[in-house]
């Protein structure tokens, strides 16, 4: 039991004395969470007008204060970009630490 407490204490000291490492771990965790949200929300389209299309859509997105996604710029096949816009309008991200932050999201619609 003493060994576990010492290991925990060492971990806590390391985390507090190395903020860059902690920020890196937090950023990677947030990226993973964000990727999971986007992967669930923007799946391969099943609509007849889009399902035969293939390609890559890149979107520059900002997370607003209420957790919704604001599209700053989007590139790709017009039908696929419209689909991505519609899907992003229906989701939100609950991690307030990312509010106001922008990122590039890539959606690969290839069979």
MIBA-839723 format. One line per 2 residues: their letters; for each residue x, y, z of C-alpha. Coordinates in steps of 0.25 Angstrom, whole numbers, plus 5000, padded with zeros to 4 digits. Example, Ala and Ser with C-alpha at 12.3 -4.5 7.8 and 13.67 -1.06 7.14 Angstrom:
AS> 5049/4982/5031 | 5055/4996/5029
***
This chain:
XX> 5000/5000/5000 | 5011/5010/5003
XX> 5017/5007/4989 | 5004/5011/4982
XX> 5003/5024/4990 | 5018/5027/4987
XX> 5015/5024/4972 | 5003/5033/4972
XX> 5010/5044/4979 | 5021/5043/4969
XX> 5012/5044/4957 | 5005/5056/4963
XX> 5018/5063/4965 | 5022/5060/4951
XX> 5009/5065/4946 | 5009/5078/4953
XX> 5024/5081/4951 | 5023/5078/4936
XX> 5011/5086/4930 | 5016/5084/4916
XX> 5014/5069/4917 | 5001/5071/4924
XX> 4996/5080/4913 | 5001/5070/4902
XX> 4993/5059/4909 | 4981/5067/4911
XX> 4981/5072/4896 | 4983/5057/4891
XX> 4971/5053/4900 | 4963/5064/4895
XX> 4966/5061/4880 | 4963/5046/4882
XX> 4949/5050/4888 | 4947/5060/4877
XX> 4950/5050/4866 | 4940/5040/4873
XX> 4929/5050/4873 | 4932/5054/4858
XX> 4933/5039/4854 | 4920/5036/4860
XX> 4913/5048/4854 | 4919/5048/4840
XX> 4917/5034/4835 | 4917/5030/4820
XX> 4905/5037/4814 | 4893/5028/4811
XX> 4885/5038/4803 | 4882/5034/4789
XX> 4888/5048/4784 | 4901/5046/4791
XX> 4903/5031/4793 | 4910/5029/4779
XX> 4920/5041/4782 | 4934/5039/4787
XX> 4945/5048/4791 | 4951/5056/4802
XX> 4944/5067/4810 | 4953/5077/4818
XX> 4946/5086/4828 | 4952/5097/4837
XX> 4943/5097/4849 | 4942/5105/4862
XX> 4935/5100/4874 | 4926/5111/4879
XX> 4923/5115/4894 | 4911/5106/4894
XX> 4919/5094/4888 | 4913/5095/4874
XX> 4922/5094/4862 | 4924/5107/4853
XX> 4929/5104/4839 | 4939/5114/4835
XX> 4943/5108/4822 | 4940/5095/4815
XX> 4945/5089/4802 | 4941/5076/4794
XX> 4931/5071/4785 | 4918/5080/4786
XX> 4909/5069/4790 | 4918/5063/4801
XX> 4921/5077/4807 | 4906/5079/4808
XX> 4905/5066/4815 | 4916/5069/4825
XX> 4910/5083/4827 | 4897/5077/4831
XX> 4903/5066/4840 | 4912/5076/4847
XX> 4900/5085/4850 | 4894/5074/4858
XX> 4905/5071/4868 | 4912/5078/4879
XX> 4924/5076/4887 | 4923/5077/4903
XX> 4938/5080/4906 | 4937/5095/4909
XX> 4953/5096/4909 | 4952/5095/4894
XX> 4941/5106/4893 | 4947/5116/4883
XX> 4957/5107/4877 | 4958/5104/4862
XX> 4963/5091/4856 | 4963/5084/4842
XX> 4954/5072/4841 | 4956/5063/4829
XX> 4945/5053/4824 | 4949/5042/4814
XX> 4937/5037/4807 | 4943/5026/4798
X> 4938/5012/4797
***
